[in-house]
């Protein structure tokens, strides 16, 4: 039965598991040479496990499969070539010719595997092929050939030496030297001589080869080669020393602080690649050095750069302050962001020098590691957070957004340093954030934030101006100070806002302008006096007054039309700054045809209690204009005199109720006991509906303001006066209880004390009517 055809048919549509089942059947049957071609074809199967299974069965066929396997080396399928050579390698010496023939195949995988087999089997006829393979086009074949030649030992040294003398092929020279380096003392002796006298290219390769030899005798030669003028020799020597490892450590440590920077650099590079022990010993040696030598070593490490980052990071495991300081300084100068987490951890070290050096190192790393540095703001360690704020300040613009986050730190010191630092790196967005810091619970933080905003040159002023009228006293205070000290940098912005902003922005700009001394600002404020918005005009006038400009007087006089008494007080304080010119303008205004200006001038003079204006105000109390007349009557309350009271007494009899009420309020402003009696008398005779009650309300307000005026009147002989005073005091309410209680306790007049007690009782327990006092 032709089993071969059978299995070919079965394999056609079989899956992997089924194929393994068929191969198991073949493996259990007696060896059948008819199946060898089929099994060789299975070496090309797409599944690796099928290829391996087939190779195992062919291996069991032994010599019967030799010839077909030898022929299969000519296959165009690389898998068939590979597995055939693999099997032949286990069939003994009769397969050697086939293995040697495989060295000539175009498949580099087969050449590679053939080199390995020649070396393992020590097929002497293959030495020449291996020597030739040292120049193979594929690196892995060249390396396999070199490794295979080493298996032949010293017997091939003469042939390798001869190649060194006759060939110029760099690959062959390189791998010849690498091979010699792995052989015995004779080969190493040859290489040592060549290292001293050979050409540049040979020296490069020899240094690498000696490294692999591990011969301690070559260490000094290699270290001295670190000073060679040729970079490639220095590099090869460094690599060789690193490969020798710990055996070279003692001697390299002696050269560690060499005056020659190339030797120093090379030793450091090599030691960093020589294993944990060599690395640890290098750092121990560094700690023993004086500062000058340690500085030289650090300079070499920095020059080497990032390859030393990991060794330096491991140095932090020592926890020795001197070592940590050295490593931190080197890492900072190298500037690798990978060092950031370890350096941040160092910010919390108990040793101050370590903390400081880690901080400086992080500053050196700067923008490259700013995101990782800023993460330390979340640390529970306050020292770490403090140092990070200083580092972020040194980094500059890149650190500013993270410093802004530190403005919310629970530590007042960190908030202070963050606020102070941001003055150098202010951006419009950060400026907006800083405004909220002006209300920080800590005064020093508020001050630092304000000073940083003052230093800035790029504040988004138009977006910030509204803070000048903030309801928050802290923000309003500090913002005004910012404008006052730095506003000269933003004159154009303020003028632009004053001219073209919306009404609200123009109001804020008008207020800000008053804090800045600049000719252009004054001109803009004068123009703003004609603004459509009354409030813009008012604040423009106030700001002009703050500058001391006399052109502000008339606009300021107009501000007395404002019902806000605070505005009046502000204007008066400005008038004091302007000086005598104000009185002159006010008196001129009294003769104005403008009733509003005339009325405001009257009020201003009354506030100022200007005595020379009394006669003119008395005349205006008879003015034809109702507004002017009422204002003049109100103003008379600021001039207590016999003449004033006589005029006011006549006005109480005026036919106009408004005149009489305004006059009553003027008497109240005079605020003497005789004025109280005048009002009580008027209330008793008032005929107009509700006028008596209005007078009583005025009396109650007087009592609330100054209960002493009413004390003696409580025991007046006139019952009408007693009743009116009683009503006024009771209406004044709880505010006057302390003073009434004091009078009750201190008075020697029993009648007065009793009267006070009645008032107190009524305030505490009011009845339906007050008219029972008599």
C-alpha positions as CSV (number, residue, x, y, z in Angstrom):
1,X,0.0,0.0,0.0
2,X,1.4,3.5,-0.9
3,X,1.2,5.2,2.5
4,X,2.8,8.3,1.1
5,X,-0.1,9.1,-1.2
6,X,-2.6,8.2,1.5
7,X,-1.1,10.8,3.9
8,X,-0.8,13.4,1.2
9,X,-4.5,13.1,0.7
10,X,-5.3,13.1,4.4
11,X,-3.2,16.2,5.0
12,X,-4.8,18.2,2.2
13,X,-7.9,19.2,4.2
14,X,-6.8,18.3,7.7
15,X,-6.5,20.9,10.5
16,X,-3.5,21.1,12.9
17,X,-4.8,18.5,15.4
18,X,-5.7,16.0,12.7
19,X,-2.3,16.4,11.2
20,X,-0.7,15.6,14.6
21,X,-2.9,12.5,14.8
22,X,-1.6,11.3,11.4
23,X,2.0,11.9,12.3
24,X,1.4,10.0,15.6
25,X,0.2,7.1,13.5
26,X,3.4,7.2,11.3
27,X,5.6,7.5,14.4
28,X,4.1,4.3,15.9
29,X,4.5,2.3,12.7
30,X,7.8,0.7,11.7
31,X,10.0,3.0,9.8
32,X,8.9,3.2,6.2
33,X,11.3,4.9,3.8
34,X,8.4,5.6,1.4
35,X,7.2,8.2,3.9
36,X,10.5,10.1,4.0
37,X,9.6,12.5,1.1
38,X,6.2,13.1,2.6
39,X,7.8,13.9,6.0
40,X,10.4,16.2,4.4
41,X,7.5,18.0,2.7
42,X,5.9,18.4,6.2
43,X,9.0,20.4,7.2
44,X,7.5,23.2,5.1
45,X,4.1,23.1,6.9
46,X,2.7,26.5,7.9
47,X,2.5,25.3,11.5
48,X,5.7,25.2,13.5
49,X,4.6,22.3,15.7
50,X,3.9,20.2,12.6
51,X,7.4,21.0,11.3
52,X,8.9,20.0,14.6
53,X,6.9,16.8,14.9
54,X,7.9,15.8,11.4
55,X,11.6,16.5,12.1
56,X,11.4,14.3,15.2
57,X,10.1,11.4,13.2
58,X,12.8,11.9,10.5
59,X,15.4,12.0,13.3
60,X,14.3,8.5,14.3
61,X,14.8,7.3,10.7
62,X,18.5,7.8,11.1
63,X,20.8,7.0,8.2
64,X,17.8,6.0,6.0
65,X,16.9,9.7,5.8
66,X,20.5,10.9,5.2
67,X,20.5,11.1,1.5
68,X,17.0,12.7,1.1
69,X,17.8,15.2,3.8
70,X,21.1,16.1,2.1
71,X,19.3,16.7,-1.1
72,X,16.6,18.8,0.7
73,X,19.3,21.3,1.6
74,X,18.9,22.4,-2.0
75,X,15.2,23.2,-1.4
76,X,14.0,26.7,-2.0
77,X,11.9,26.5,1.2
78,X,13.9,28.0,4.1
79,X,12.0,25.9,6.6
80,X,12.9,22.7,4.8
81,X,16.5,23.7,4.7
82,X,16.6,24.6,8.3
83,X,15.0,21.4,9.7
84,X,17.0,19.2,7.3
85,X,20.3,20.8,8.5
86,X,19.1,20.4,12.1
87,X,18.5,16.7,11.6
88,X,21.7,16.1,9.7
89,X,23.6,17.7,12.5
90,X,22.6,14.7,14.7
91,X,23.5,12.0,12.1
92,X,27.2,11.9,12.8
93,X,30.3,12.4,10.6
94,X,28.7,11.2,7.4
95,X,26.5,14.4,7.4
96,X,29.6,16.7,7.7
97,X,29.9,17.2,3.9
98,X,26.3,18.2,3.8
99,X,26.8,20.7,6.7
100,X,29.8,22.1,5.0
101,X,27.9,22.4,1.7
102,X,25.2,24.4,3.6
103,X,27.8,27.1,4.3
104,X,27.5,28.0,0.6
105,X,23.7,28.5,0.5
106,X,22.2,31.9,-0.2
107,X,19.9,31.4,2.9
108,X,21.7,33.3,5.8
109,X,19.6,31.4,8.3
110,X,21.1,28.1,7.0
111,X,24.6,29.6,7.0
112,X,24.1,30.8,10.5
113,X,22.9,27.4,11.7
114,X,25.7,25.6,9.7
115,X,28.3,27.8,11.5
116,X,26.9,26.7,14.9
117,X,27.0,23.0,13.9
118,X,30.6,23.2,12.6
119,X,31.6,24.7,15.9
120,X,29.7,22.3,18.0
121,X,30.9,19.2,16.0
122,X,34.4,20.7,15.6
123,X,34.4,19.9,12.0
124,X,38.1,20.7,11.1
125,X,37.3,20.8,7.4
126,X,35.0,23.7,8.1
127,X,37.6,26.0,9.7
128,X,38.5,27.7,6.4
129,X,34.8,28.2,5.7
130,X,34.3,29.7,9.1
131,X,37.3,32.0,8.6
132,X,35.7,33.1,5.3
133,X,32.3,33.6,7.1
134,X,33.9,36.2,9.3
135,X,33.3,38.5,6.4
136,X,29.7,37.3,5.7
137,X,27.2,40.0,4.7
138,X,25.0,39.1,7.7
139,X,26.1,40.1,11.2
140,X,24.6,37.1,12.9
141,X,26.5,34.8,10.5
142,X,29.8,36.6,11.3
143,X,29.2,36.3,15.0
144,X,28.2,32.6,14.7
145,X,31.4,32.0,12.7
146,X,33.5,33.7,15.4
147,X,31.9,31.8,18.2
148,X,32.3,28.5,16.3
149,X,36.1,29.2,15.7
150,X,36.6,29.7,19.5
151,X,35.6,26.1,20.0
152,X,38.7,25.0,18.0
153,X,41.0,26.6,20.6
154,X,44.6,27.8,20.2
155,X,45.2,25.6,17.1
156,X,43.6,28.3,14.9
157,X,45.5,31.2,16.4
158,X,48.2,31.2,13.7
159,X,45.5,31.2,11.0
160,X,43.8,34.2,12.7
161,X,47.1,36.0,13.0
162,X,47.8,35.5,9.4
163,X,44.4,36.9,8.4
164,X,45.3,40.0,10.5
165,X,48.4,40.5,8.4
166,X,46.9,40.0,4.9
167,X,43.3,41.3,4.9
168,X,42.0,44.8,4.8
169,X,38.4,43.8,5.2
170,X,37.1,45.7,8.3
171,X,34.5,43.0,9.1
172,X,37.0,40.2,8.9
173,X,39.5,42.2,11.0
174,X,36.9,43.0,13.6
175,X,35.7,39.4,14.0
176,X,39.2,38.0,13.8
177,X,40.2,40.2,16.7
178,X,37.0,39.4,18.6
179,X,37.8,35.7,18.1
180,X,41.4,36.1,19.3
181,X,40.1,37.9,22.4
182,X,38.2,34.8,23.5
183,X,41.1,32.4,23.0
184,X,44.1,31.7,25.2
185,X,47.1,33.7,26.4
186,X,49.0,33.4,23.1
187,X,46.2,35.2,21.4
188,X,45.9,37.9,24.1
189,X,49.7,38.5,23.9
190,X,49.4,39.1,20.2
191,X,46.5,41.5,20.8
192,X,48.4,43.4,23.5
193,X,51.2,44.0,21.1
194,X,48.9,45.0,18.4
195,X,47.1,47.4,20.8
196,X,50.4,49.2,21.2
197,X,51.6,49.2,17.7
198,X,48.6,48.4,15.4
199,X,46.8,50.9,13.2
200,X,43.9,53.0,14.4
201,X,41.2,50.6,13.1
202,X,42.8,47.6,14.7
203,X,43.2,49.4,18.0
204,X,39.5,50.1,18.1
205,X,38.6,46.4,17.6
206,X,41.4,45.1,19.8
207,X,40.3,47.2,22.8
208,X,36.8,45.7,22.4
209,X,38.2,42.2,22.1
210,X,40.4,42.5,25.2
211,X,37.3,43.6,27.1
212,X,35.7,40.2,26.3
213,X,38.9,38.4,27.3
214,X,38.6,39.5,30.9
215,X,42.4,39.6,31.3
216,X,43.2,41.9,34.1
217,X,46.7,42.5,32.6
218,X,45.1,44.6,29.9
219,X,43.1,46.9,32.3
220,X,45.9,49.5,32.7
221,X,46.5,49.5,28.9
222,X,42.8,50.1,28.4
223,X,42.6,52.9,31.0
224,X,45.5,54.6,29.4
225,X,43.8,54.2,26.0
226,X,41.0,56.4,27.4
227,X,43.3,59.3,26.7
228,X,44.0,58.4,23.1
229,X,43.4,61.2,20.7
230,X,41.2,59.0,18.6
231,X,37.6,59.0,19.7
232,X,36.9,55.5,18.5
233,X,39.8,54.1,20.5
234,X,38.5,55.9,23.6
235,X,35.0,54.5,23.1
236,X,36.3,50.9,22.5
237,X,38.4,51.1,25.6
238,X,35.4,52.3,27.6
239,X,33.2,49.5,26.4
240,X,36.0,47.0,27.1
241,X,36.4,48.2,30.7
242,X,32.7,48.0,31.2
243,X,32.7,44.4,29.9
244,X,35.6,43.4,32.2
245,X,33.4,44.7,35.0
246,X,34.3,44.3,38.7
247,X,37.8,43.0,37.9
248,X,38.7,46.4,36.6
249,X,36.9,48.4,39.3
250,X,39.8,48.8,41.7
251,X,42.2,50.3,39.1
252,X,39.4,52.5,37.6
253,X,38.6,53.9,41.0
254,X,42.3,55.0,41.3
255,X,41.9,57.0,38.0
256,X,38.5,58.3,38.9
257,X,39.8,61.8,39.9
258,X,42.4,61.9,37.2
259,X,43.5,65.3,36.0
260,X,42.9,64.0,32.4
261,X,39.2,64.6,31.7
262,X,39.1,61.9,29.0
263,X,40.4,59.2,31.4
264,X,38.0,60.5,34.1
265,X,35.1,60.4,31.8
266,X,35.9,57.0,30.5
267,X,36.3,55.4,33.9
268,X,33.0,56.9,35.0
269,X,31.2,55.5,31.9
270,X,32.8,52.1,32.4
271,X,32.1,51.9,36.1
272,X,28.4,52.8,35.4
273,X,28.2,49.7,33.2
274,X,30.1,47.4,35.5
275,X,27.3,46.3,37.7
276,X,25.7,47.3,41.0
277,X,28.8,46.6,43.1
278,X,31.1,48.7,41.0
279,X,28.5,51.5,41.0
280,X,28.2,51.4,44.7
281,X,31.9,51.5,45.2
282,X,32.2,54.4,42.8
283,X,29.8,56.5,44.9
284,X,31.6,55.5,48.1
285,X,34.8,56.8,46.6
286,X,33.2,60.0,45.5
287,X,32.0,60.7,49.1
288,X,35.6,60.3,50.3
289,X,36.9,63.0,47.9
290,X,37.5,66.6,48.8
291,X,35.2,69.2,47.2
292,X,37.5,70.0,44.3
293,X,37.9,66.5,43.1
294,X,34.2,65.9,43.7
295,X,33.5,68.9,41.5
296,X,35.7,67.4,38.7
297,X,33.8,64.1,38.9
298,X,30.5,65.8,38.8
299,X,31.6,67.8,35.7
300,X,32.4,64.6,34.0
301,X,29.1,63.0,34.9
302,X,27.3,66.0,33.5
303,X,29.2,65.8,30.3
304,X,28.3,62.2,29.9
305,X,24.7,63.2,30.5
306,X,21.6,61.1,30.5
307,X,23.3,57.7,30.4
308,X,24.2,58.4,34.0
309,X,20.7,59.4,35.1
310,X,19.8,55.9,36.4
311,X,23.1,55.4,38.3
312,X,22.7,58.8,40.0
313,X,19.1,58.0,40.8
314,X,20.2,54.8,42.5
315,X,22.6,56.9,44.6
316,X,19.6,58.2,46.4
317,X,19.1,54.8,47.9
318,X,22.2,55.4,50.1
319,X,20.4,58.1,52.1
320,X,23.8,59.6,52.9
321,X,23.4,63.4,52.8
322,X,26.7,64.0,51.1
323,X,25.9,61.5,48.4
324,X,22.4,62.8,47.9
325,X,23.6,66.4,47.6
326,X,26.2,65.3,45.0
327,X,23.7,63.2,43.0
328,X,21.0,65.9,43.1
329,X,23.5,68.6,41.8
330,X,24.6,66.3,39.0
331,X,21.0,65.3,38.0
332,X,20.0,69.0,37.9
333,X,22.9,69.8,35.5
334,X,22.1,66.8,33.3
335,X,18.5,68.0,33.2
336,X,16.7,64.8,32.7
337,X,12.9,65.0,33.6
338,X,13.1,61.4,34.8
339,X,14.9,62.7,37.9
340,X,12.0,64.9,38.9
341,X,10.1,62.4,41.2
342,X,13.3,61.5,43.1
343,X,14.4,65.1,43.5
344,X,10.9,66.1,44.7
345,X,11.1,63.4,47.3
346,X,14.4,65.0,48.3
347,X,12.6,68.3,49.0
348,X,11.3,66.7,52.2
349,X,14.7,65.3,53.3
350,X,15.6,66.2,56.9
351,X,18.9,67.6,55.7
352,X,18.6,71.3,54.6
353,X,21.5,71.0,52.1
354,X,19.8,68.1,50.5
355,X,16.5,70.0,50.2
356,X,18.2,73.1,48.8
357,X,20.3,71.1,46.3
358,X,17.3,69.2,45.1
359,X,15.4,72.5,44.7
360,X,18.3,74.0,42.6
361,X,18.4,70.8,40.6
362,X,14.7,70.9,39.8
363,X,15.2,74.6,38.8
364,X,17.9,73.5,36.4
365,X,15.6,70.9,34.9
366,X,13.0,73.6,34.6
367,X,10.5,73.6,31.9
368,X,11.3,70.1,30.7
369,X,9.9,68.7,33.9
370,X,7.5,71.4,35.1
371,X,4.4,69.3,35.0
372,X,6.0,66.6,37.3
373,X,7.5,69.3,39.5
374,X,4.1,71.0,39.9
375,X,2.6,67.7,41.1
376,X,4.5,68.1,44.3
377,X,2.1,71.0,45.2
378,X,-0.2,68.2,46.3
379,X,2.3,66.8,48.7
380,X,1.4,66.6,52.4
381,X,4.9,67.9,53.3
382,X,4.9,71.7,53.6
383,X,8.7,71.9,53.1
384,X,8.2,70.2,49.7
385,X,5.4,72.5,48.7
386,X,7.4,75.6,49.8
387,X,10.4,74.6,47.7
388,X,8.2,73.8,44.7
389,X,6.9,77.3,44.7
390,X,10.4,78.7,44.7
391,X,11.3,76.3,41.8
392,X,8.3,77.2,39.8
393,X,9.2,80.9,40.2
394,X,12.7,80.2,38.9
395,X,11.3,78.3,35.9
396,X,9.5,81.4,34.7
397,X,6.5,81.5,32.4
398,X,6.1,77.7,32.2
399,X,5.8,77.5,36.0
400,X,3.3,80.4,36.3
401,X,0.1,78.4,35.8
402,X,1.1,76.0,38.5
403,X,2.1,78.8,40.9
404,X,-1.4,80.2,40.4
405,X,-2.8,76.9,41.8
406,X,-0.6,77.4,44.9
407,X,-2.5,80.5,45.7
408,X,-5.1,78.2,47.2
409,X,-2.6,76.3,49.3
410,X,-3.7,75.8,53.0
411,X,-0.3,77.2,54.1
412,X,-0.2,80.9,54.4
413,X,3.5,80.9,53.8
414,X,3.1,79.1,50.5
415,X,0.3,81.3,49.4
416,X,2.5,84.3,50.2
417,X,5.5,83.0,48.2
418,X,3.2,82.0,45.3
419,X,1.6,85.5,45.2
420,X,5.0,87.2,45.5
421,X,6.6,85.1,42.8
422,X,3.9,85.6,40.1
423,X,4.8,89.3,39.7
424,X,7.6,88.2,37.4
425,X,5.5,85.9,35.2
426,X,2.0,87.6,35.1
427,X,-0.4,86.7,32.4
428,X,-3.9,88.1,31.9
429,X,-5.5,84.9,33.1
430,X,-3.3,84.7,36.2
431,X,-4.0,88.4,36.9
432,X,-7.7,87.6,37.1
433,X,-7.0,84.8,39.5
434,X,-4.8,87.1,41.6
435,X,-7.6,89.6,42.1
436,X,-9.4,87.0,44.4
437,X,-6.2,86.7,46.4
438,X,-6.6,90.4,47.4
439,X,-9.3,89.0,49.8
440,X,-7.0,86.4,51.3
441,X,-7.5,86.0,55.1
442,X,-3.8,86.9,55.6
443,X,-2.8,90.5,55.2
444,X,0.7,89.7,54.0
445,X,-0.7,87.4,51.2
446,X,-3.0,90.2,50.1
447,X,-0.1,92.6,50.1
448,X,2.1,90.2,48.1
449,X,-0.6,89.7,45.5
450,X,-1.1,93.5,45.1
451,X,2.6,94.1,44.7
452,X,2.8,91.4,42.1
453,X,-0.1,92.9,40.2
454,X,1.7,96.3,40.5
455,X,4.8,94.9,38.9
456,X,2.9,93.4,36.0
457,X,2.9,95.2,32.6
458,X,0.1,93.3,30.9
459,X,-3.0,93.4,33.1
460,X,-6.3,93.1,31.3
461,X,-7.3,96.3,32.9
462,X,-10.6,96.8,31.1
463,X,-11.8,93.5,32.4
464,X,-10.6,94.3,35.9
465,X,-11.8,97.9,36.4
466,X,-15.1,96.9,38.0
467,X,-13.2,95.8,41.1
468,X,-12.6,99.4,41.9
469,X,-16.2,99.5,43.2
470,X,-16.2,96.0,44.6
471,X,-18.5,95.3,47.5
472,X,-15.6,93.4,49.0
473,X,-13.6,96.1,51.0
474,X,-10.3,94.2,50.7
475,X,-10.5,93.8,47.0
476,X,-11.6,97.4,46.5
477,X,-8.9,98.8,48.7
478,X,-6.0,96.8,47.2
479,X,-7.2,97.3,43.6
480,X,-7.3,101.1,44.1
481,X,-3.8,100.9,45.4
482,X,-2.7,98.9,42.3
483,X,-4.2,101.5,40.1
484,X,-2.6,104.3,42.1
485,X,0.9,102.8,41.9
486,X,0.8,101.2,38.4
487,X,-1.9,103.1,36.6
488,X,0.6,105.2,34.7
489,X,1.3,102.1,32.6
490,X,-2.3,101.8,31.6
491,X,-3.2,105.5,30.8
492,X,-4.2,104.7,27.3
493,X,-6.4,101.8,28.4
494,X,-8.2,103.9,30.9
495,X,-8.7,106.8,28.5
496,X,-10.0,104.4,25.9
497,X,-12.5,102.9,28.4
498,X,-13.5,106.4,29.5
499,X,-14.3,107.4,25.9
500,X,-15.6,104.3,24.3
501,X,-16.7,101.9,27.0
502,X,-20.2,101.2,27.9
503,X,-21.7,103.4,30.7
504,X,-20.7,101.0,33.4
505,X,-17.1,100.7,32.2
506,X,-16.9,104.5,31.9
507,X,-18.0,104.9,35.5
508,X,-15.2,102.6,36.6
509,X,-12.7,104.3,34.4
510,X,-13.6,107.7,35.7
511,X,-13.0,106.4,39.3
512,X,-9.6,104.9,38.3
513,X,-8.5,108.0,36.5
514,X,-8.7,110.0,39.7
515,X,-6.0,107.7,41.2
516,X,-3.5,108.5,38.4
517,X,-1.5,111.7,37.9
518,X,-1.0,112.3,34.2
519,X,-1.8,115.3,31.9
520,X,-3.7,113.1,29.4
521,X,-5.9,111.7,32.1
522,X,-6.9,115.2,33.2
523,X,-7.9,116.1,29.7
524,X,-10.0,113.0,29.4
525,X,-11.8,113.7,32.7
526,X,-12.7,117.2,31.6
527,X,-14.2,115.8,28.5
528,X,-16.1,113.2,30.6
529,X,-17.8,116.0,32.5
530,X,-20.1,116.2,29.5
531,X,-20.8,112.4,29.4
532,X,-24.4,111.3,28.9
533,X,-24.2,109.3,32.1
534,X,-24.8,111.4,35.3
535,X,-22.6,109.0,37.3
536,X,-19.8,109.2,34.8
537,X,-19.9,113.0,35.2
538,X,-20.0,112.8,39.0
539,X,-17.0,110.4,39.2
540,X,-15.1,112.4,36.6
541,X,-15.6,115.5,38.7
542,X,-14.5,113.7,41.8
543,X,-11.5,112.4,40.1
544,X,-10.6,115.8,38.7
545,X,-11.0,117.2,42.2
546,X,-8.6,114.6,43.5
547,X,-6.1,115.9,41.0
548,X,-6.5,119.4,42.5
549,X,-7.7,120.8,39.2
550,X,-9.8,124.0,39.7
551,X,-11.8,123.1,36.5
552,X,-13.6,120.5,38.7
553,X,-15.2,122.9,41.1
554,X,-18.4,123.6,39.2
555,X,-19.0,119.9,38.2
556,X,-18.3,119.0,41.8
557,X,-20.9,121.5,43.0
558,X,-23.4,119.8,40.8
559,X,-22.7,116.5,42.7
560,X,-24.7,117.9,45.6
561,X,-27.8,116.9,43.6
562,X,-26.9,113.4,44.5
563,X,-29.0,111.9,47.3
564,X,-26.0,109.9,48.5
565,X,-24.5,111.7,51.5
566,X,-21.3,109.9,51.0
567,X,-20.9,111.7,47.7
568,X,-21.4,115.0,49.5
569,X,-18.7,114.1,52.0
570,X,-16.3,113.1,49.3
571,X,-16.9,116.4,47.4
572,X,-16.3,118.4,50.6
573,X,-13.0,116.6,51.2
574,X,-12.0,117.4,47.6
575,X,-12.9,121.1,48.1
576,X,-10.5,121.2,51.1
577,X,-7.7,120.0,48.8
578,X,-8.5,122.6,46.1
579,X,-8.5,125.5,48.7
580,X,-9.8,129.1,48.8
581,X,-10.8,129.1,45.1
582,X,-13.8,126.9,46.1
583,X,-15.5,129.5,48.2
584,X,-15.1,132.0,45.5
585,X,-16.7,129.7,42.9
586,X,-19.5,128.8,45.3
587,X,-20.4,132.4,46.0
588,X,-20.4,133.1,42.3
589,X,-22.8,130.1,41.9
590,X,-25.2,131.6,44.3
591,X,-25.8,134.3,41.7
592,X,-26.2,131.8,38.9
593,X,-29.3,131.6,36.8
594,X,-29.1,127.9,37.0
595,X,-31.4,126.8,40.0
596,X,-29.7,123.5,40.4
597,X,-26.3,125.0,40.5
598,X,-27.5,127.7,42.9
599,X,-29.1,125.1,45.2
600,X,-26.1,122.9,45.2
601,X,-23.9,125.8,46.0
602,X,-26.1,126.6,49.0
603,X,-25.8,123.0,50.2
604,X,-22.1,123.0,49.8
605,X,-21.7,126.3,51.8
606,X,-23.9,124.9,54.5
607,X,-21.9,121.7,54.7
608,X,-18.8,123.8,55.0
609,X,-20.5,126.1,57.5
610,X,-19.1,129.1,55.7
611,X,-20.2,132.1,57.9
612,X,-19.8,134.7,55.2
613,X,-22.4,133.0,53.1
614,X,-25.2,133.3,55.8
615,X,-26.7,136.6,54.6
616,X,-26.9,135.4,51.0
617,X,-28.5,132.1,52.1
618,X,-31.0,134.1,54.2
619,X,-31.9,136.0,51.1
620,X,-32.3,132.8,49.1
621,X,-34.7,131.5,51.7
622,X,-37.2,133.9,50.0
623,X,-36.1,133.0,46.5
624,X,-38.9,132.7,43.8
625,X,-37.6,129.3,42.8
626,X,-39.1,126.7,45.1
627,X,-36.2,124.4,44.9
628,X,-33.7,127.1,45.7
629,X,-35.9,128.3,48.5
630,X,-36.3,124.9,50.1
631,X,-32.5,124.3,49.8
632,X,-31.7,127.6,51.4
633,X,-34.1,126.8,54.3
634,X,-32.5,123.4,54.8
635,X,-29.0,125.1,54.8
636,X,-30.0,127.5,57.6
637,X,-30.0,124.5,59.9
638,X,-26.2,124.7,59.7
639,X,-26.1,128.3,61.1
640,X,-27.3,128.4,64.7
641,X,-27.9,132.1,65.6
642,X,-30.6,134.5,66.7
643,X,-31.0,135.9,63.2
644,X,-31.4,132.4,61.8
645,X,-34.0,131.3,64.3
646,X,-36.0,134.6,63.8
647,X,-36.1,134.0,60.0
648,X,-37.0,130.3,60.5
649,X,-39.8,131.2,63.0
650,X,-41.4,133.4,60.4
651,X,-41.1,130.6,57.8
652,X,-43.0,128.3,60.1
653,X,-46.0,130.5,59.5
654,X,-45.6,130.3,55.7
655,X,-48.7,129.2,53.8
656,X,-46.8,126.5,51.9
657,X,-46.8,123.3,53.9
658,X,-43.5,122.2,52.2
659,X,-41.9,125.4,53.5
660,X,-43.1,124.7,57.0
661,X,-41.9,121.1,57.1
662,X,-38.5,122.0,55.6
663,X,-38.3,124.8,58.2
664,X,-39.1,122.3,61.0
665,X,-36.2,120.1,59.8
666,X,-33.9,123.1,59.8
667,X,-34.9,123.7,63.5
668,X,-34.1,120.1,64.2
669,X,-30.7,120.5,62.6
670,X,-30.0,123.5,64.9
671,X,-30.5,121.0,67.7
672,X,-30.9,123.0,70.8
673,X,-33.5,122.8,73.6
674,X,-35.1,126.0,72.5
675,X,-35.5,124.5,69.0
676,X,-37.3,121.5,70.6
677,X,-39.7,123.9,72.3
678,X,-40.3,125.8,69.0
679,X,-41.2,122.5,67.3
680,X,-43.5,121.4,70.1
681,X,-45.3,124.7,70.0
682,X,-45.7,124.5,66.2
683,X,-47.0,120.9,66.4
684,X,-49.7,122.1,68.9
685,X,-50.9,124.8,66.5
686,X,-50.5,123.0,63.2
687,X,-53.7,122.9,61.2
688,X,-52.8,121.0,58.1
689,X,-53.7,117.4,58.1
690,X,-50.7,115.2,59.1
691,X,-48.4,118.1,59.8
692,X,-48.5,117.6,63.6
693,X,-47.6,113.9,63.1
694,X,-44.7,114.9,60.9
695,X,-43.4,117.3,63.5
696,X,-43.7,114.5,66.1
697,X,-41.6,112.3,63.9
698,X,-39.0,115.0,63.6
699,X,-38.9,115.3,67.4
700,X,-38.6,111.5,67.7
701,X,-35.6,111.6,65.4
702,X,-34.0,114.4,67.5
703,X,-34.6,112.4,70.6
704,X,-33.0,109.4,69.1
705,X,-30.0,111.4,68.1
706,X,-29.6,113.4,71.3
707,X,-31.9,112.3,74.2
708,X,-30.1,114.9,76.5
709,X,-32.0,117.7,74.7
710,X,-35.2,116.3,76.2
711,X,-34.1,115.5,79.7
712,X,-35.0,118.7,81.4
713,X,-38.1,119.2,79.3
714,X,-39.6,115.9,80.8
715,X,-40.3,117.9,84.0
716,X,-41.5,121.1,82.3
717,X,-44.2,122.9,84.0
718,X,-46.3,122.8,80.8
719,X,-48.1,119.5,80.5
720,X,-48.2,119.9,76.7
721,X,-44.5,120.0,76.6
722,X,-44.2,117.0,78.9
723,X,-46.6,115.0,76.7
724,X,-44.8,115.9,73.5
725,X,-41.4,115.1,75.0
726,X,-42.7,111.8,76.4
727,X,-44.1,110.9,73.0
728,X,-40.8,111.8,71.3
729,X,-38.7,109.8,73.7
730,X,-40.9,106.7,73.5
731,X,-40.9,107.0,69.7
732,X,-37.1,107.1,69.8
733,X,-37.3,103.5,71.0
734,X,-34.7,101.1,72.4
735,X,-31.7,103.1,71.2
736,X,-32.1,105.7,74.0
737,X,-32.6,103.2,76.9
738,X,-29.0,103.2,78.1
739,X,-29.0,107.0,78.4
740,X,-32.4,107.1,80.1
741,X,-31.3,104.4,82.6
742,X,-28.1,106.4,83.3
743,X,-30.1,109.6,84.0
744,X,-32.5,107.6,86.2
745,X,-29.6,106.3,88.3
746,X,-27.5,109.5,88.5
747,X,-30.2,112.2,88.7
748,X,-30.7,114.0,92.1
749,X,-34.1,115.1,90.9
750,X,-36.7,112.5,91.9
751,X,-39.2,114.0,89.5
752,X,-36.9,113.6,86.6
753,X,-35.9,110.1,87.6
754,X,-39.6,109.1,87.8
755,X,-40.3,110.6,84.4
756,X,-37.4,108.6,82.9
757,X,-38.7,105.4,84.5
758,X,-42.1,106.0,82.9
759,X,-40.5,106.5,79.5
760,X,-38.4,103.3,80.0
761,X,-41.5,101.3,81.0
762,X,-43.5,102.5,78.0
763,X,-40.6,101.7,75.6
764,X,-40.4,98.2,77.0
765,X,-44.2,97.8,77.3
766,X,-45.9,100.2,74.8
767,X,-49.6,101.0,75.4
768,X,-52.2,102.0,72.8
769,X,-51.8,105.8,73.5
770,X,-49.0,108.0,74.8
771,X,-51.3,110.7,76.0
772,X,-51.6,109.6,79.6
773,X,-48.4,111.2,80.9
774,X,-50.1,114.2,82.5
